[in-house]
Amino acid sequence: MRRKTIIREIKEAEKKAEERINKAKAEAEKIIKKAEDESKKEKEKMIREANKKAQMEIKKAEKEAEKVASEILKKADEEIKKIEDKAMRKIDKAVEIVIERIIEG
């Protein structure tokens, strides 16, 4: 009888050990799942923040480009005005010469 009792106790100990192993495996799976979920959330957060920062940098670059373009257009307008003024003076001079020749004519 003593032998049967020992075998039964061994089987019970093995059963308890197996239950503990299964419980530990389930707990480990929960921990891994939680870590994966948190990792995924953190990754998504980092992507959102990176996209937000990129959009801010794009807007900043666009504003700077608009400023530079505005300055270039302003200088171009000033240069066009100078050329137009110079052309008008030459036209006025040419008209004066033609009128003088007609009158002298």
Protein Blocks (a to p, Z undefined) as FASTA:
>chain_A
ZZmmmmmmmmmmmmmmmmmmmmmmmmmmmmmmmmmmmmmmmmmmmmmmmmmmmmmmmmmm
mmmmmmmmmmmmmmmmmmmmmmmmmmmmmmmmmmmmmmmmmmmZZ
